[in-house]
Amino acid sequence: MVGSLIFSMFFLAFAALFVFKAVKQVPHQHAWVIERMGKYDRTLTPGLNFLIPFIDRVAYKHSLKEIPLDVPSQVCISKDNTQLTVDGVLYFQVTDPFRASYGSSNYVVAITQLAQTTLRSVIGKLELDRTFEERDYINASIVSSLDEAALNWGVKVLRYEIKDLTPPQEILRSMQAQITAEREKRALIAASEGRKQEQINIATGERESQIQRSEGQRQAEVNRALGEASAISTVADATAQAIERIAASIRQPGGIEAVNLKVAERYVDAFAGLAKTNNTMIVPANLSDLATLIASAAQVVKAQTTTVQGPRVG
């Protein structure tokens, strides 16, 4: 009775072990490599799979997800013999579980070492200044070289990114001094450009001001000339009107006598003024000249009156 119980328990344990060894559940985005009697047999896909216990075994388990790999920092020498400390991150993915299992004893170490050697080779072809500018070129060169070699390992290299690129402290100080000098140079150039523009603006303002002043003077002279012309025209019109009125008055009865009287008065006034000069009494040599002058003036006035009136038709 006891022996049969022990046998039953042993049988149940063996059955449980058999089931455990025979049934395998592969997670999604994973691949398991199966060996039968020490030889590659097949690759299990995600889901429920069955094995022959004690004959088949899971030799390798691979993740098919994208894997980030930190590449250790290393010292690289640029084309101009400058040491740089560079480290980066490599992203890869297992695409062929069989080659990943048997193509290399450790594809992770192989990829890491190859990434380091390729990085040193690429940096050695560039000068220091270009290493900071050509990061995309460096990353693309490393990915191209690694991807070609990694095909034998069943791995697809997706991309490489430089995390840090550090030159020696002496180079950093020199670069900082160069940057400071460049900024000071730009500041001086900007200040000189500002002064230049200021002088240009001042000159332009003075030129425009002179133009405005000259325009103002010219307009003032034009206005003055127009005013003088208008004044002369007004005086001329007034003089013409006065002459016309005088002529009209002369044509009236007694006009000639009034002109004679006015001429005589002016003649007398003129002699009166001359008589008072230097307290000396001046008298005309011939008093009859006064009557002659009045008569001559009257003749002129009559002639002008006849000319203004025109010939009369009898």
Buried (B, 14 or more C-beta within 10 A) or exposed (E): EEEEEEEEEEEEEEEEEEEEBBEBEBEEEBBBBBBBEEEBBBBBEBEEBEBBBEEBBBBBBBEBEEBEBEBEBBEBEBEEEBBBEBBBBBBBBBBBBBBBBBBBEEBBEBBBEBBBEBBBEBBEBBEBEBBEEBBEBBBBBBBEBBBEBBBEBBBBBBBBBBEEBBBEEEBEEEBEEEEEEEEEEEEEEEEEEEEEEEEEEEEEEEEEEEEEEEEEEEEEEEEEEEEEEEEEEEEEEEEEEEEEEBBEEBEEEEBBEEBBEEBBEEBEEEEEEBEEEEEEEEEEEEEEEBEEBBEEBBEEBBEBBEEBEEEEEE
